[in-house]
């Protein structure tokens, strides 16, 4: 075990050292032992509909190209020419048949194979192009349209890695008969914060909502519903799902996705009819337990998040101990009429995203958290994560371990897994 790592998180994870967020040596271990070994979100299949479609993204701080090849297979390649290291793709998405390095025009296929070296005809000794393709991400797999990759060839299969988290992902991503699609490129912005802080928030931090967001959300109806029916679920250590399990007698219109905070009443008759019909269909397809769940926020270890009510995929890309690049995608039902999609867009834009009312409050809080972590002479004052410790239990209907909406066991399990991974390597 690396020296000092055992002191970052207490045995029961009720105490977490401030160094976990600020220490440069810890960050280097995270890059190697978490981002170098875990499953990381790359793209949604709807962004790669046709052969030749591609997006560029990051795995930790490593730039990668995710592309659908001529054979229809999705692969991921490190975006760095094997000749002199220059990026071979300089746009965030598009359609192509090959990638060409602008420095010496080495040409690569969509699957990263080296196709051509212009200088080869000027020399006598042949070059073995088969050995000089772009570095490949060895494992790329999808679940419910979500494409993940891992640099660890021996990582557990994605479905096994997700485990019980699949149940909660299904509640949104299998809800719509025609699936979902990502609209446009992600919003991206940088924060003076540690990458774990947005992740922790989206794993299940319901406790800040009535205070940090009190002015924007207004009223207490939504808070009362969360307190009455909310659970912080830990499907597997490191993953999280904050949800509400509504009573069986709850009316259909109050159970459906899109009914957050009474917002459905502001929609047009066409949109309300679409959402109601979707709810009826999903109840037949997924069953009545799924039909009673209204999600809040989800997290897949280490850095994937999903905001259920706002149809928002999030990824927290690390850029150093005190810098994070936050990416946000808007997701919509693929089969919805265009008029319905346009109306739903307001739910995304108003509250979250770089200009959203609640987003600005969260972003400021995360930056202040990091500043608090870096205060001198505070290393002997760890953060307290003990709310609800020992109160969580198995739920008869919901996979995983359940805690009340204010139980911080989602964070305790995240940091225990985080500590284990940076100390000993990713669990197999």
C-alpha positions as CSV (number, residue, x, y, z in Angstrom):
1,X,0.0,0.0,0.0
2,X,1.4,3.4,-0.9
3,X,2.6,5.4,2.1
4,X,0.0,7.7,3.5
5,X,-2.9,6.4,1.4
6,X,-4.3,4.5,4.4
7,X,-4.7,7.8,6.3
8,X,-6.8,9.5,3.7
9,X,-10.1,7.6,4.5
10,X,-11.0,6.2,7.9
11,X,-11.9,2.5,8.2
12,X,-15.6,3.3,8.1
13,X,-15.2,6.2,5.7
14,X,-16.9,8.6,8.1
15,X,-13.7,10.8,7.9
16,X,-12.0,11.8,4.6
17,X,-8.8,13.8,4.6
18,X,-8.6,17.2,2.9
19,X,-5.5,15.9,1.2
20,X,-7.7,13.5,-0.9
21,X,-8.7,16.6,-2.9
22,X,-5.4,18.6,-3.0
23,X,-2.4,16.3,-3.0
24,X,-0.5,16.1,-6.3
25,X,0.9,12.7,-5.5
26,X,-2.6,11.4,-4.8
27,X,-3.7,12.8,-8.1
28,X,-1.0,11.0,-10.0
29,X,-2.1,7.7,-8.4
30,X,-5.7,8.4,-9.4
31,X,-4.6,8.9,-13.1
32,X,-2.7,5.6,-13.1
33,X,-4.8,3.4,-10.9
34,X,-8.4,4.7,-11.4
35,X,-8.5,6.4,-14.8
36,X,-6.0,3.9,-16.2
37,X,-8.0,0.8,-15.1
38,X,-11.8,1.6,-14.6
39,X,-14.5,1.8,-17.2
40,X,-14.9,5.4,-18.4
41,X,-17.8,6.9,-20.3
42,X,-16.9,7.7,-23.9
43,X,-20.0,8.5,-25.9
44,X,-23.6,7.6,-26.6
45,X,-24.3,5.3,-29.6
46,X,-26.7,7.9,-31.1
47,X,-23.6,10.1,-31.7
48,X,-22.1,7.3,-33.8
49,X,-25.0,6.2,-36.0
50,X,-23.2,5.6,-39.2
51,X,-19.8,4.2,-40.2
52,X,-17.4,7.0,-40.2
53,X,-19.1,9.0,-37.4
54,X,-16.7,10.0,-34.6
55,X,-16.4,12.1,-31.5
56,X,-13.3,13.1,-29.5
57,X,-13.2,12.9,-25.7
58,X,-10.9,12.1,-22.8
59,X,-10.2,9.2,-20.6
60,X,-8.8,11.0,-17.6
61,X,-6.4,13.4,-19.3
62,X,-5.7,11.2,-22.3
63,X,-7.3,12.4,-25.5
64,X,-9.2,9.7,-27.5
65,X,-11.1,9.4,-30.7
66,X,-14.3,7.2,-30.6
67,X,-15.4,6.1,-34.0
68,X,-17.6,3.7,-35.8
69,X,-15.6,1.8,-38.4
70,X,-16.6,0.4,-41.8
71,X,-17.6,-2.9,-40.2
72,X,-20.0,-1.0,-37.8
73,X,-17.8,-1.7,-34.7
74,X,-17.1,1.2,-32.3
75,X,-13.5,1.5,-31.3
76,X,-11.4,4.1,-29.4
77,X,-7.9,5.3,-30.3
78,X,-5.6,7.6,-28.5
79,X,-5.5,10.9,-30.4
80,X,-1.7,11.1,-30.9
81,X,0.2,10.2,-34.0
82,X,2.7,7.4,-33.6
83,X,5.3,9.4,-35.6
84,X,5.7,12.6,-33.6
85,X,2.7,12.7,-31.2
86,X,0.6,15.4,-32.9
87,X,-3.1,15.0,-32.6
88,X,-4.6,13.5,-35.8
89,X,-8.1,14.9,-35.1
90,X,-8.7,18.5,-34.1
91,X,-12.5,18.7,-34.0
92,X,-14.9,17.4,-31.4
93,X,-17.2,15.4,-33.8
94,X,-17.9,14.7,-37.4
95,X,-17.8,12.1,-40.2
96,X,-14.7,10.9,-41.9
97,X,-13.1,8.0,-43.7
98,X,-9.6,8.5,-42.2
99,X,-7.6,10.7,-39.9
100,X,-4.5,12.5,-41.2
101,X,-1.8,14.0,-39.1
102,X,-1.2,17.6,-40.2
103,X,2.6,17.4,-39.4
104,X,3.8,14.7,-41.9
105,X,0.4,13.5,-43.3
106,X,0.6,10.0,-41.8
107,X,-2.9,8.6,-42.5
108,X,-4.9,6.4,-40.2
109,X,-8.2,4.5,-40.6
110,X,-11.2,4.9,-38.4
111,X,-10.1,2.0,-36.3
112,X,-6.6,3.5,-35.8
113,X,-4.7,1.4,-38.4
114,X,-1.9,3.2,-40.2
115,X,-2.9,3.3,-43.8
116,X,-0.2,5.5,-45.5
117,X,3.2,7.1,-44.9
118,X,3.8,9.7,-47.7
119,X,7.6,9.6,-47.1
120,X,7.7,5.8,-47.5
121,X,8.2,6.0,-51.3
122,X,11.4,8.1,-50.8
123,X,13.2,5.5,-48.7
124,X,14.5,2.0,-49.5
125,X,13.8,0.1,-46.3
126,X,10.1,-0.8,-45.9
127,X,8.1,0.3,-42.9
128,X,5.9,-2.2,-41.0
129,X,2.7,-0.1,-40.8
130,X,1.0,-2.8,-38.9
131,X,3.0,-2.0,-35.8
132,X,2.5,1.8,-36.0
133,X,-1.2,2.3,-35.7
134,X,-2.8,4.6,-33.1
135,X,-2.7,3.3,-29.6
136,X,-6.0,1.4,-29.1
137,X,-8.2,1.4,-26.0
138,X,-8.3,-2.4,-25.5
139,X,-11.8,-2.6,-24.1
140,X,-14.8,-0.8,-25.5
141,X,-18.3,-2.0,-24.6
142,X,-21.9,-0.6,-24.4
143,X,-24.8,-0.8,-22.1
144,X,-28.2,0.7,-23.0
145,X,-26.5,2.8,-25.7
146,X,-23.8,4.2,-23.3
147,X,-20.4,3.5,-24.6
148,X,-17.6,2.9,-22.1
149,X,-13.9,2.2,-22.6
150,X,-11.0,0.9,-20.4
151,X,-7.3,0.9,-20.7
152,X,-7.2,-2.3,-18.7
153,X,-7.5,-5.3,-20.9
154,X,-8.4,-7.5,-17.9
155,X,-11.1,-5.3,-16.5
156,X,-14.4,-7.1,-15.7
157,X,-17.0,-7.0,-18.4
158,X,-19.0,-3.8,-18.4
159,X,-22.3,-5.4,-17.3
160,X,-20.6,-7.1,-14.4
161,X,-18.8,-3.8,-13.5
162,X,-22.2,-2.0,-13.4
163,X,-23.9,-4.8,-11.5
164,X,-27.1,-3.6,-9.8
165,X,-26.6,-0.2,-11.3
166,X,-28.1,-1.5,-14.5
167,X,-31.5,-1.6,-12.8
168,X,-31.4,2.2,-12.2
169,X,-29.9,3.0,-15.6
170,X,-32.8,1.0,-17.2
171,X,-35.3,3.2,-15.4
172,X,-34.4,6.0,-17.8
173,X,-32.4,4.6,-20.7
174,X,-34.9,1.7,-21.3
175,X,-37.9,3.9,-20.5
176,X,-38.5,5.0,-24.1
177,X,-39.6,2.5,-26.8
178,X,-37.3,4.0,-29.4
179,X,-34.4,4.7,-27.0
180,X,-32.8,8.0,-26.4
181,X,-30.4,10.3,-28.4
182,X,-27.9,12.9,-27.6
183,X,-28.6,16.3,-29.1
184,X,-25.5,18.3,-30.2
185,X,-22.1,18.6,-28.8
186,X,-21.6,18.7,-25.0
187,X,-21.4,21.9,-23.1
188,X,-17.9,22.2,-21.5
189,X,-16.6,24.4,-18.8
190,X,-13.7,24.5,-16.3
191,X,-14.0,24.8,-12.6
192,X,-11.4,25.4,-9.8
193,X,-12.3,22.2,-8.0
194,X,-11.3,18.6,-7.6
195,X,-13.0,16.1,-10.1
196,X,-14.5,14.1,-7.2
197,X,-16.6,17.0,-5.9
198,X,-19.2,17.1,-8.8
199,X,-19.2,13.3,-8.8
200,X,-20.0,13.1,-5.0
201,X,-22.7,15.7,-5.4
202,X,-24.5,13.7,-8.1
203,X,-24.1,10.4,-6.3
204,X,-26.8,11.4,-3.8
205,X,-26.2,14.7,-2.1
206,X,-29.9,15.7,-1.5
207,X,-29.0,17.5,1.7
208,X,-27.9,20.7,0.0
209,X,-31.0,21.2,-2.1
210,X,-33.3,23.1,0.2
211,X,-30.5,25.4,1.3
212,X,-28.1,26.0,-1.6
213,X,-31.0,26.0,-4.2
214,X,-33.7,27.3,-1.9
215,X,-34.3,30.5,-3.8
216,X,-34.4,28.9,-7.2
217,X,-36.5,25.9,-6.4
218,X,-38.9,27.7,-4.1
219,X,-41.6,25.9,-2.0
220,X,-41.2,22.7,-0.2
221,X,-43.4,20.3,-2.1
222,X,-40.5,18.6,-3.9
223,X,-38.5,18.4,-0.7
224,X,-41.4,16.9,1.2
225,X,-41.7,14.3,-1.6
226,X,-38.0,13.4,-1.4
227,X,-38.0,13.2,2.4
228,X,-41.1,11.0,2.4
229,X,-40.2,8.6,-0.4
230,X,-36.5,9.2,-1.2
231,X,-33.7,6.7,-0.9
232,X,-30.0,7.0,-1.5
233,X,-29.2,3.7,-3.1
234,X,-25.7,2.1,-3.3
235,X,-26.2,-0.5,-6.1
236,X,-22.5,-1.4,-5.9
237,X,-19.8,0.3,-3.9
238,X,-18.8,3.4,-5.9
239,X,-22.0,3.6,-7.9
240,X,-25.0,5.6,-6.6
241,X,-28.7,6.3,-7.3
242,X,-30.7,8.9,-5.5
243,X,-34.4,8.1,-6.2
244,X,-37.9,8.3,-4.9
245,X,-40.1,5.1,-4.7
246,X,-43.6,6.5,-4.9
247,X,-46.6,4.7,-3.3
248,X,-48.5,2.3,-5.6
249,X,-51.5,4.5,-5.5
250,X,-49.7,7.5,-7.0
251,X,-51.5,8.8,-10.1
252,X,-49.9,8.0,-13.5
253,X,-49.3,11.7,-14.2
254,X,-47.3,12.1,-11.0
255,X,-45.2,9.1,-11.6
256,X,-44.1,9.9,-15.2
257,X,-40.8,11.3,-16.2
258,X,-41.2,15.0,-16.8
259,X,-43.5,15.6,-13.8
260,X,-40.8,17.1,-11.6
261,X,-41.9,19.9,-9.4
262,X,-45.2,20.2,-11.2
263,X,-43.4,21.1,-14.4
264,X,-45.5,18.8,-16.6
265,X,-48.5,21.1,-16.1
266,X,-46.6,23.8,-18.0
267,X,-46.1,21.6,-21.0
268,X,-48.4,21.6,-24.1
269,X,-51.1,19.0,-24.4
270,X,-49.0,17.2,-27.1
271,X,-46.0,16.9,-24.7
272,X,-48.1,15.8,-21.8
273,X,-49.8,13.2,-23.9
274,X,-46.4,11.9,-25.1
275,X,-45.1,11.6,-21.5
276,X,-48.2,9.9,-20.3
277,X,-48.1,7.4,-23.1
278,X,-44.4,6.7,-22.5
279,X,-45.2,6.0,-18.8
280,X,-47.9,3.5,-19.7
281,X,-45.6,1.7,-22.2
282,X,-42.7,1.5,-19.8
283,X,-44.9,0.1,-17.0
284,X,-45.9,-2.7,-19.3
285,X,-42.3,-3.3,-20.4
286,X,-40.3,-2.8,-17.2
287,X,-42.8,-3.6,-14.5
288,X,-44.6,-1.7,-11.7
289,X,-41.5,-1.2,-9.4
290,X,-39.8,0.7,-12.2
291,X,-43.0,2.6,-12.8
292,X,-43.0,3.9,-9.2
293,X,-39.4,5.2,-9.4
294,X,-38.7,8.8,-10.0
295,X,-34.9,9.4,-10.2
296,X,-32.9,12.3,-9.0
297,X,-29.2,11.7,-9.7
298,X,-27.1,8.7,-10.7
299,X,-23.4,8.0,-10.7
300,X,-21.2,5.3,-12.2
301,X,-17.8,5.0,-10.7
302,X,-15.5,6.8,-11.2
303,X,-16.8,10.0,-13.0
304,X,-20.1,9.4,-14.9
305,X,-23.2,11.1,-13.7
306,X,-26.8,11.5,-14.8
307,X,-29.4,14.0,-13.8
308,X,-32.7,12.2,-14.2
309,X,-35.2,15.0,-14.3
310,X,-33.1,17.1,-16.7
311,X,-32.0,14.3,-19.0
312,X,-28.4,15.3,-18.6
313,X,-25.3,13.1,-18.9
314,X,-22.3,14.5,-17.0
315,X,-18.6,13.5,-17.0
316,X,-16.1,15.1,-14.6
317,X,-12.8,15.2,-16.5
318,X,-9.8,15.7,-14.2
319,X,-7.3,18.4,-15.1
320,X,-5.2,18.4,-11.9
321,X,-6.0,18.2,-8.2
322,X,-7.7,21.6,-8.3
323,X,-9.1,21.7,-11.9
324,X,-11.9,19.9,-13.5
325,X,-13.4,20.1,-17.0
326,X,-17.1,19.4,-16.7
327,X,-19.0,18.1,-19.8
328,X,-22.8,18.0,-20.1
329,X,-24.9,16.4,-22.8
330,X,-28.6,16.8,-23.3
331,X,-30.5,13.6,-23.9
332,X,-34.0,13.2,-25.3
333,X,-36.4,10.4,-26.2
334,X,-35.4,9.5,-29.8
335,X,-39.0,8.8,-30.8
336,X,-40.4,12.1,-29.6
337,X,-41.8,14.6,-32.1
338,X,-39.5,17.5,-32.8
339,X,-42.0,19.9,-31.2
340,X,-41.9,17.8,-28.0
341,X,-38.1,17.8,-28.0
342,X,-38.0,21.6,-28.4
343,X,-40.3,22.0,-25.4
344,X,-38.3,19.6,-23.3
345,X,-35.1,21.5,-24.0
346,X,-36.2,24.2,-21.6
347,X,-36.0,21.7,-18.7
348,X,-32.3,21.3,-19.5
349,X,-31.4,24.9,-20.2
350,X,-33.2,26.6,-17.3
351,X,-31.6,24.9,-14.4
352,X,-28.4,23.1,-15.4
353,X,-25.6,23.6,-18.0
354,X,-23.1,26.5,-17.8
355,X,-25.8,29.1,-17.7
356,X,-28.3,27.3,-15.5
357,X,-29.5,28.8,-12.3
358,X,-28.7,25.8,-10.1
359,X,-25.5,24.9,-12.0
360,X,-23.9,28.2,-11.0
361,X,-24.8,27.6,-7.3
362,X,-23.3,24.1,-7.5
363,X,-20.2,25.2,-9.3
364,X,-19.5,28.0,-6.8
365,X,-19.9,25.5,-3.9
366,X,-17.5,23.0,-5.5
367,X,-14.9,25.7,-5.9
368,X,-15.3,26.8,-2.3
369,X,-15.0,23.2,-1.2
370,X,-11.7,22.9,-3.0
371,X,-10.5,26.2,-1.5
372,X,-11.5,24.9,1.9
373,X,-9.5,21.7,1.3
374,X,-6.4,23.7,0.5
375,X,-6.4,25.9,3.7
376,X,-3.1,25.7,5.6
377,X,-2.9,23.9,8.9
378,X,-6.1,21.9,8.3
379,X,-4.7,18.5,7.4
380,X,-5.6,17.3,10.9
381,X,-9.3,18.3,10.4
382,X,-10.8,15.7,8.0
383,X,-14.3,16.1,6.5
384,X,-17.1,14.3,8.3
385,X,-19.1,11.9,6.1
386,X,-20.9,10.1,8.9
387,X,-24.5,11.2,8.5
388,X,-26.7,8.1,8.8
389,X,-23.8,5.7,9.4
390,X,-25.1,2.2,10.2
391,X,-28.7,3.0,9.4
392,X,-28.6,1.7,5.8
393,X,-30.2,-1.6,5.0
394,X,-31.3,-3.9,2.2
395,X,-34.6,-2.9,0.6
396,X,-37.1,-5.6,-0.4
397,X,-37.8,-4.0,-3.9
398,X,-34.7,-2.1,-4.7
399,X,-31.3,-3.7,-5.7
400,X,-28.4,-2.7,-3.5
401,X,-28.2,-1.1,-0.1
402,X,-30.7,1.6,0.8
403,X,-30.3,4.6,3.0
404,X,-32.6,7.6,3.7
405,X,-32.3,10.6,1.4
406,X,-29.9,12.2,3.9
407,X,-27.7,9.1,4.6
408,X,-24.2,9.7,3.3
409,X,-23.4,6.0,2.7
410,X,-23.2,6.7,-1.1
411,X,-20.1,8.9,-0.4
412,X,-18.6,6.5,2.2
413,X,-18.8,3.6,-0.3
414,X,-17.3,5.8,-3.0
415,X,-14.3,6.9,-1.0
416,X,-13.7,3.4,0.4
417,X,-13.5,2.1,-3.2
418,X,-11.4,5.1,-4.3
419,X,-8.9,4.5,-1.5
420,X,-8.7,0.8,-2.3
421,X,-8.1,1.4,-6.0
422,X,-5.4,4.0,-5.6
423,X,-3.7,1.9,-2.9
424,X,-3.8,-1.5,-4.6
425,X,-5.1,-1.0,-8.1
426,X,-8.6,-1.4,-9.6
427,X,-10.5,-4.4,-8.2
428,X,-10.8,-7.3,-10.6
